Amino acid sequence: MEKRHPMIAFNEALPGQQFTLAGTAPEGFDTLYGIPAIALGEECDRLMALGHITDRAVLAVTNAYQRRVWGHRVLPGSTLTDLIRSGTRRINIKVTRGGEADTHDEDEYAWYFQDAEPDDSTAQSATVIDIEWLDREDVAVQSECPACGRASRSTTLTAGPGRAGWGRYHRCRSCGHAWPAVPVRHLSLTKHRRWSPTSPDGCFACNCQPGYPCTADCAIWFNPLIGQRLCATCRDRHATGAWQQLAAVSYGTISVLDDLDAQRDRWLYSETLRGVPPVQAAQTWQHRVALTIHRAAMRPNPTRA
């Protein structure tokens, strides 16, 4: 490969030509605490920072990238220890602009890199951080725990009672109670596909399927009270009167298939498990929707513009 000046810039390099990363926006980098960093891989499961940075800087860049770019909060624990001990590599790289030199066609990727020897005049130092297995939560609009009133400002995507499929849940760090989060919709210019979160022959209230029951003797059949199929486990969680009240406040209605309806179903089901009358739970949900919209309007969008 033809030798080139080690400081040639990205906008000066031809397709297939080596250059030195400067950590600029055209190259896809974000500057975090003065350190240029970028996500790598189709699943964004690694970060690369320019230079051989310290362990403290690794933690700072990782936390800042998750918080500012992805809207996540990294949870303390063993995964952070593993990040420093075995998830960080300080290497030397050679960077090549995407495309073919003879055709000047742009590649799918603007640039790519390969490992290099430290004494290579065309190499530069970089730190690769494996963030795939970090424990994290979504930064969310504040919501008060219905059990004890403590505030939560984060959510976790998980499967919970009340509606098949995954949903966002707050978890109280004081009492441990988990409750469905009100979805927050920021301005978006794209249209998202919507699909039914419930399998036609599965349980409406959980992920139980005929071939994959939640318990060994669980069976699924149609519940006329809500007009949906329920497994025996979910059906037995509420008395007949409670199911009638849930149906009266539109639990199980899937005429509009979006996150808001699914989260409302999860809320109604979960609150009824706590002994809250479904009518009261529905009124509280409407209040929480209005309060969340108000709080979301008062803060900037946590995602990158």
For each residue, the residues with C-beta under 8 A, 3 or more apart:
1: 18
2: 17
3: 121 122
4: 8 17 18 19 122
5: 8
6: 20 121 122 124
7: 20
8: 4 5 12 13 17 18 19 20
9: 12 13 19 20 22
10: 13 19 21 22 24 26 27 97 110 111
11: 26
12: 8 9 19
13: 8 9 10 17 18 19 97
14: 17 97 99 101 104
15: 97 98 99 100 101 103 104 105 106 107
16: 96 97 99 100 101 102
17: 2 4 8 13 14 96 97 101
18: 1 4 8 13 94 95 96 97 122
19: 4 8 9 10 12 13 95 96 97 111
20: 6 7 8 9 95 124
21: 10 27 29 36 50 95 111 124 126
22: 9 10 27 36
23: 27 29 31 36 50
24: 10 27 29 36
25: 28 29
26: 10 11 110
27: 10 21 22 23 24 38 110 111
28: 25 38 110
29: 21 23 24 25 36 37 38 50
30: 36 37 38 65 68 69 304
31: 23 34 35 36 37
32: 35 37 60 61 64 65 68
33: 57 60 61 64
34: 31
35: 31 32 49 50 51 53 57 60 61
36: 21 22 23 24 29 30 31 49 50
37: 29 30 31 32 47 48 49 50 61 65
38: 27 28 29 30 47 48
39: 44 46 47 65 69
40: 44 45 46 47 48 128
41: 44 45 46
42:
43: 132
44: 39 40 41 70
45: 40 41 130 131 132
46: 39 40 41 128 129 130 131 132
47: 37 38 39 40 61 62 65 128 129 131
48: 37 38 40 126 127 128 129
49: 35 36 37 53 57 58 61 126 127 129
50: 21 23 29 35 36 37 124 125 126 127
51: 35 125 126 127
52: 90 125 126 127
53: 35 49 57 58 61 90 127
54: 57 58
55: 58 59 84 88
56: 59 60
57: 33 35 49 53 54 60 61
58: 49 53 54 55 61 62 83 84 88 127 129
59: 55 56 62 63 80 83 84
60: 32 33 35 56 57 63 64
61: 32 33 35 37 47 49 53 57 58 64 65 129
62: 47 58 59 65 66 74 83 129 131 134
63: 59 60 66 67 74
64: 32 33 60 61 67 68
65: 30 32 37 39 47 61 62 68 69 70 131
66: 62 63 69 70 72 73 74 131 134 136
67: 63 64 70 71 72 73 74 139 302
68: 30 32 64 65 302 304
69: 30 39 65 66 303 304
70: 44 65 66 67 303
71: 67 138 139 302 303
72: 66 67 136 137 138 139
73: 66 67 136 137 138 139 154
74: 62 63 66 67 80 134 135 136
75: 79 134 135 136 137
76: 80
77: 80 81 135
78: 81 82
79: 75 82 83 133 134 135
80: 59 74 76 77 83 84 134
81: 77 78 84 85
82: 78 79 85 86 87 133
83: 58 59 62 79 80 87 88 129 130 131 134
84: 55 58 59 80 81 87 88
85: 81 82
86: 82
87: 82 83 84 129 130 131 133
88: 55 58 83 84 127 128 129 130
89: 127 128
90: 52 53 125 126 127
91: 115 125 126 127 128
92: 115 116 117 118 120 123 124 125 126
93: 113 114 115 116 123 124 125 126
94: 18 113 114 115 116 120 122 123
95: 18 19 20 21 111 112 113 124
96: 16 17 18 19 111 112 113 114
97: 10 13 14 15 16 17 18 19 110 111
98: 15 106 107 108 109 110 111 112
99: 14 15 16 103 104 105 106 107
100: 15 16 103 104 105 107
101: 14 15 16 17 104
102: 16
103: 15 99 100
104: 14 15 99 100 101
105: 15 99 100
106: 15 98 99 110
107: 15 98 99 100 110 112
108: 98
109: 98 112
110: 10 26 27 28 97 98 106 107
111: 10 19 21 27 95 96 97 98
112: 95 96 98 107 109
113: 93 94 95 96 126
114: 93 94 96
115: 91 92 93 94
116: 92 93 94 120 122 123
117: 92 120 123
118: 92 123
119:
120: 92 94 116 117 123
121: 3 6
122: 3 4 6 18 94 116
123: 92 93 94 116 117 118 120
124: 6 20 21 50 92 93 95
125: 50 51 52 90 91 92 93
126: 21 48 49 50 51 52 90 91 92 93 113
127: 48 49 50 51 52 53 58 88 89 90 91
128: 40 46 47 48 88 89 91
129: 46 47 48 49 58 61 62 83 87 88
130: 45 46 83 87 88 133
131: 45 46 47 62 65 66 83 87 134
132: 43 45 46
133: 79 82 87 130
134: 62 66 74 75 79 80 83 131
135: 74 75 77 79
136: 66 72 73 74 75
137: 72 73 75 140 154 155 156
138: 71 72 73 154 155 156 157 168
139: 67 71 72 73 153 154 302
140: 137 143 152 153 154 155 168 170 181 184
141: 153 182 184 292 295 296 299
142: 151 152 153 295
143: 140 151 152 153 170 179 181 182 288 292
144: 149 150 151 152
145: 148 149 150 151 152 170 172 174 175 177 179
146: 177 179 271 274 276 284
147: 172 175 177 179 274
148: 145 172 174 175 177
149: 144 145
150: 144 145 172 173 174 175
151: 142 143 144 145
152: 140 142 143 144 145 155 170 171 172 173
153: 139 140 141 142 143
154: 73 137 138 139 140 170
155: 137 138 140 152 168 169 170 181
156: 137 138 168 169 171
157: 138 166 167 168 169
158: 166 167 169 178
159: 165 166 167 206 207
160: 167 169 178 180 266 270
161: 205 206 234 237 266 269 270 273
162: 180 205 265 266 267 268 269 270
163: 167 197 198 204 205 262 263 265 266 269
164: 197 198 199 202 203 204 205 206 207
165: 159 197 198 207 262
166: 157 158 159
167: 157 158 159 160 163 180 181 259 262 263 266
168: 138 140 155 156 157 180 181 183 259 263
169: 155 156 157 158 160 178 179 180 181
170: 140 143 145 152 154 155 178 179 180 181
171: 152 156 176 177 178
172: 145 147 148 150 152 175 176 177 178
173: 150 152 176
174: 145 148 150
175: 145 147 148 150 172
176: 171 172 173
177: 145 146 147 148 171 172
178: 158 160 169 170 171 172
179: 143 145 146 147 169 170 267 270 271
180: 160 162 167 168 169 170 263 264 266 267 270
181: 140 143 155 167 168 169 170 263
182: 141 143 260 263 285 288 289 292
183: 168 259 260 263
184: 140 141 292 293 296
185: 188
186: 296 301 303
187: 301
188: 185 192
189:
190:
191:
192: 188
193:
194: 257 258
195: 257
196: 254 257
197: 163 164 165 257 262
198: 163 164 165 202 204 228 254
199: 164 202 209
200:
201: 209 210 220 229
202: 164 198 199 207 208 209 210 220 229
203: 164 206 207 208 209 214 220 229 230 231 234
204: 163 164 198 226 228 229 230 234 252
205: 161 162 163 164 228 230 231 234 269
206: 159 161 164 203 214 231 233 234
207: 159 164 165 202 203 212 214
208: 202 203 212 213 214 218 220 231 233 234
209: 199 201 202 203 212 213 220
210: 201 202 213 220
211:
212: 207 208 209
213: 208 209 210 216 217 218 219 220 231
214: 203 206 207 208 218 231 233
215: 218 232 233
216: 213
217: 213 232
218: 208 213 214 215 231 232 233
219: 213 231 232
220: 201 202 203 208 209 210 213 229 230 231 232
221: 229 230
222: 228 229 230
223: 226 227 228 229 230 235 243
224: 227
225: 240 243 244 246 247
226: 204 223 230 243 246 247 251 252
227: 223 224 247 252
228: 198 204 205 222 223 252 254
229: 201 202 203 204 220 221 222 223
230: 203 204 205 220 221 222 223 226 234 235
231: 203 205 206 208 213 214 218 219 220 234 235
232: 215 217 218 219 220 235 236
233: 206 208 214 215 218 236 237
234: 161 203 204 205 206 208 230 231 237
235: 223 230 231 232 238 243
236: 232 233
237: 161 233 234 273
238: 235 242 243 246 272 273
239: 242 243
240: 225 243 244
241: 244 245
242: 238 239 245 246 272 278
243: 223 225 226 235 238 239 240 246 247
244: 225 240 241 247 248
245: 241 242 248 249 272 277 278 279
246: 225 226 238 242 243 249 251 252 268 269 272 278
247: 225 226 227 243 244 250 251 252
248: 244 245 278 279
249: 245 246 268 278 279 281 282
250: 247 253 282
251: 226 246 247 265 268 269 278
252: 204 226 227 228 246 247 265
253: 250 261
254: 196 198 228 257 261
255:
256: 261
257: 194 195 196 197 254 261
258: 194 261 262
259: 167 168 183 262 263
260: 182 183 263 264 289
261: 253 254 256 257 258 264 265
262: 163 165 167 197 258 259 265 266
263: 163 167 168 180 181 182 183 259 260 266 267
264: 180 260 261 267 268 282 285
265: 162 163 251 252 261 262 268 269
266: 160 161 162 163 167 180 262 263 269 270
267: 162 179 180 263 264 270 271 281 285
268: 162 246 249 251 264 265 271 272 278 281 282 285
269: 161 162 163 205 246 251 265 266 272 273
270: 160 161 162 179 180 266 267 273 274
271: 146 179 267 268 274 276 278 280 281 284
272: 238 242 245 246 268 269 275 276 277 278 281
273: 161 237 238 269 270
274: 146 147 270 271
275: 272
276: 146 271 272 280 281 284
277: 245 272 280 281
278: 242 245 246 248 249 251 268 271 272 281 282
279: 245 248 249 282 283
280: 271 276 277 283 284
281: 249 267 268 271 272 276 277 278 284 285
282: 249 250 264 268 278 279 285 286
283: 279 280 286 287
284: 146 271 276 280 281 287 288
285: 182 264 267 268 281 282 288 289
286: 282 283 289 290
287: 283 284 290 291
288: 143 182 284 285 291 292
289: 182 260 285 286 292 293
290: 286 287 293 294
291: 287 288 294 295
292: 141 143 182 184 288 289 295 296
293: 184 289 290 296 297
294: 290 291 297 298
295: 141 142 291 292 298 299
296: 141 184 186 292 293 299
297: 293 294
298: 294 295
299: 141 295 296 302
300:
301: 186 187 305
302: 67 68 71 139 299
303: 69 70 71 186
304: 30 68 69
305: 301
